[in-house]
């Protein structure tokens, strides 16, 4: 009977050890995938910020505040969907938010994915009149 209990205990220890190793591998895999998503989100955000820079006049930036759009990022034969949200606010020359209109507007572009519940990347740029 004691040998059976020791064998059972050894089996349980091996099972717990295997489970811990599996969980560590899964966390590592998830971190790697999240890093890849952040790299893709960064590329999408930079591209969208350049589109705003090239196509939107300074006076029209306020109209983008609160806008959200879905951007597809191609990965081989698949696409990954990202949501880009724009926030626009007046700032002073040092980038400090201002309650009154100034000659500077800060555009913050936040990119997220349905896979993760938090924003992956946020880029800000200050536009001057």
Secondary structure, DSSP 8 states (H G I E B T S, - for coil): -HHHHHHHHHHHHHHHHHHHHHHHHHHHHHHHHHHHHHHHHHHHHHHHHHHHHHH--GGGGGGGTT-EEEEEEEETTEEEEEEEEEEEEEE-TTS-B-SS--SEEEEEEEEE-TTSSS-SEEEEEEEE-
